[in-house]
Amino acid sequence: FPVTIAESGTGNLAGGDVVYTFTFSEPVTGFTVDDVTVANGSKGTFTKLSETVYTLAVTPDAGFEGNVTVDVAASVAQDVAGNNSVAATQNVQAVDMKAPIVAVDSTISTDTGLVTTISSGGLTKDNTLSLTGSVSDGVSVSKVEIWDGNTKLGDASVNNGSWSFTTIALAEGAHSITAKATDGAGNSTTSTAVTANVDTIKPNISSGTTASVAENLATAQAVYTAVSSDQHAVSYSLKGSDASSFKIDSAGQVTAIESANYEVKSSYGFTVVATDAAGNISEKEVTLSISDVNEAPIAVDVVPAQTAVTNQAFSANLANYFSDIDKTGTWGTLTYSVPTGSLPSGLTLNPSTGILSGTATSDWVATDITVTATDGGQLSVTQTFKLGVVSAPVIQSFTVKDTVGSAATGKQGEELTFTITLSEAVTVSGNGSPTMAFTVDGQDVVASYQSQSSDGKAFVFVGTAPTGNGMFSIKSIDLAGNTLVGNISKQPLVISSVGQTYGGYTVDNTAPTTPSLVLGSGVETGATVAEATATAGVVTVSGEKDASIVITFTNGILS
């Protein structure tokens, strides 16, 4: 006689027992739990419901996914006639006791955060996190739920063993995210949590929008300090038109890269940027004013040695060798001074302009002169330079001579030698042919240069005697582009030093006239010399110079 096996479970059973019912075709005896063979499960409660019906609760093996089989062999029970039972048809029950495997990736995407991703436990200002993970199951996964602690956020999208989910806007603070996967059999697994801290609150910058410092401040000294508050660490940076002139440290202290100069730039603008660890940013525009301070004047280059020339106008602008950074206003106005009595006679220093000028009256050995420039705040600077006075070379005298007849007298057409003597030896530079103009009785003689004496002080010019009568004077000198510089004074020849007259030579172009004889009072013609003498008479002869007069006496009688 047969026995049938029927189960109370359904396909893909997950959790709980499967109750099998064993039904014989007629009453039997001898059927026990040991007569039932179970594969992939364990036998539980065995119950006799009647002489023909028995039940057995079978618990599938934990984590098993597959078929649970139940068998009843032949001859395990006998009817009242002693006949043995035949073997039952094997019962096959598909079960799924295996939970899905689900995980949440530890890298979380943040599309608006300081960085594009954070790791589990990280901080972000993005409150809509993009989550991903994996899920696997031998049968199927019906859903993956995303939880924030005990709050379900929603169901993830599942595709080929992967899932993704973007959260709603999360509240400020820490969040513990898990994924719960449920398969088609009802098995479920919750993943290990990943955590994220959400911070969307910007730092609060409480420091001011203005600051002021004095110019020339040391670069290590702070010009502004940013103060901010935030629940997380804050870092600082600068931006704006003048940001490149400053730097800011982690404590918010702003220092200038170069010392500020009021005269160059009196105001700066920059923006303090405070960024917290989550990437939240606050900004504050700051205007930094630079206040002016008095700065001492400075020397510009070096005042070169100065040389004045006696009896010549002299001027040197000493102000060119000083400067004041303040430029304008009371502080920027300089006055100039030298010690009383330190300047050569005839020279003075204008205290307002700094111009040293005048006409020196005598030579002065080069001496150190200290000039002081003082600003309106009584700060000063000095420079020392050499100042000397020399006499420029001039024409001291000249001589004239000729080689015909008397060396002291000449006439038209005779060659004249003019020797010019200077006040000091000079050095001649240039290739021109100098000339000198001499004048006598309104007539000019242009003499040509011939030579320079070995001592450098005398020059020889040659010309031709003109018409007229009298002594020569120097009229002018033409250096023809040459320069004559004194070997001692280092000054050029004063070409205006002319007008000298030489009395040792005379031009005489007048012919002698007929001599005349005038007798003294009381002397009559025909008187003897003795008579003329006795009467105290005077004989006067007049005529041109060098004219020959012959006075004849015959027998003592003037005839």
C-alpha positions, 0 to 999 in steps of 0.5 A, a space after each residue: 500500500 502506498 504513502 504520499 508526502 505533502 509539504 506545507 511550505 511554498 517555493 523559495 521558502 525563507 525562514 521557519 519550518 516546512 511541515 510535511 504530511 505523510 498520508 497512508 492509504 489505510 491504517 498502519 502501525 510501526 511508522 516513526 520519525 526515524 523512517 523519514 530521511 531528510 536532506 539539507 534540513 533537520 527533523 523537528 516535531 513528529 506528530 501522529 494525527 491518525 492511524 493514516 496521517 502523520 506530520 513532521 516539521 523540518 527546519 532547512 539548514 541555515 544559510 542554505 539555498 537549494 532543495 530540501 528532499 524528504 524520502 520514506 523508504 519501503 516497508 517502514 509501516 504495516 497494515 492490519 494484514 501485515 502488508 508492508 508499505 511501499 516507498 513514497 515518491 520523494 518530496 523536493 522543496 526549494 528553499 532559500 535560507 541565504 541572506 543577500 550580501 550588501 555593502 555601502 562604498 566607503 567613498 561618498 560623492 559630494 558634488 558641492 563639497 570642498 572636495 568631490 568625494 569624502 571617505 567614511 567619517 569625513 566632513 562635507 558641506 554637501 547635504 545631498 550625498 551620493 551613495 553607491 554599493 554592491 549587492 548579491 544573491 543567488 536567487 534575486 534581490 527584491 530591494 535595497 533600502 537606505 537607512 540613516 540610523 533608524 530613519 529610512 531614507 528610501 530605496 536604492 536603484 539596483 542594477 546588475 549587482 550594484 546600487 546607487 542612491 542620492 539622499 534627500 537634504 540631510 540635517 546638520 551633524 553626523 549621519 550613519 548610513 546603512 543599506 538593507 537588502 531583501 531577496 525574493 525569499 524574504 531574507 534580508 541583510 543590513 550592511 556595515 554603516 558608513 558615516 558622514 558629517 554634514 556642515 552647511 554653516 559658513 564661518 562667521 567673520 567678526 573682525 572689521 572692514 577697515 584697518 590703519 597702519 603707519 607707513 614703513 611698518 616692518 613686514 613681520 608686523 601684522 596690519 590686520 587680524 581676521 577673527 572668525 568662529 565656526 564649529 570646525 577648523 577655519 583656514 584663510 586666504 586673500 583675494 582682491 586687487 591688492 591681495 598680492 601685496 599681503 599674505 595671511 597665516 593660519 591664525 588670520 594674521 595679515 602681513 605686508 610682503 613689502 613695507 607700505 609707503 604712503 607716498 607711493 600708495 596710501 590705501 589698499 583693498 583686499 578680501 579675507 576668505 575664511 573656509 571651514 573644513 567642510 568647504 563653507 566660505 565666508 568673505 569680508 572686504 577690508 580697506 587698509 589705510 596707510 598713514 603718513 609719517 615724517 621721513 628724513 631727507 636722503 642724499 641723492 648721488 654724491 655732490 661732486 667737487 666744485 670749482 669757482 673762478 675768481 671774478 666770474 659768476 658761479 652757480 651750483 644747485 646743491 638741491 639736486 643732490 638731496 631728496 625728501 620722500 615726503 615730497 610735499 607739505 611741511 615735511 617735504 619742504 627742505 631748507 639748506 645750510 652750511 656752517 657760518 664762515 665756511 664759504 669763500 668770499 663772494 659766494 652764498 647759499 640760498 637756504 630755500 633753493 639750495 643754490 650756491 652762487 655768487 662771484 668769488 673775489 679771490 682764490 680759495 684752496 679747495 676745502 671740505 664744505 658740509 651742506 645740510 638739508 633739513 625738512 619741516 620736521 627737523 630731520 636732516 641729512 648732510 653731504 660734504 664736498 670740495 669747494 675751491 676758487 681759482 683764477 682762470 688764465 688771462 692775458 697778462 701782457 704782450 710785446 711787439 718788435 720788428 727786425 727792421 731798423 729800430 726795435 721800438 719803432 716801425 712803419 707800415 708793411 714791416 713784419 711784426 712779432 707779437 709775444 703774448 704772455 698768460 697768467 699761467 701755463 696752458 695746454 692747447 687742444 685742437 687743430 685750429 689756427 688761432 689769430 689775434 687782432 691788435 689795433 693802433 690808431 683805429 687800424 686793426 692788425 690780424 696776427 697769425 699763431 706761430 708757436 707756444 713757448 716751452 713753459 706753456 705761458 707765452 704765444 707768438 703771433 706774426 702780423 704786418 704793421 698797418 697805416 696810422 701812428 701810435 702804440 698797439 692794444 689787444 683787441 680780440 682773440 679767436 681760438 679757432 675752435 681750440 681750447 686753452 686750459 690752465 695747467 693749474 686752475 684747470 680753467 679755460 682761457 678768459 678770451 675777454 681779457 683783452 685791451 692791454 696796450 704795449 708802450 714799448 713799440 710805436 708805429 710811425 708812418 708820418 714823414 718829417 717836416 722842415 725844421 724851423 728856428 726860433 730865437 729867444 727874446 733879445 737875440 737878433 739875427 746875426 748875433 754871436 753865440 756869445 751875444 746870444 748867451 750874454 743876453 740869455 737868449 734861447 735858440 729853439 729848433 722845432 721839427 718832426 722827430 728824427 728830422 736833421 737840422 743843421 745850424 751854421 755859425 760863420 765866424 761865430 755868427 749864427 747864419 
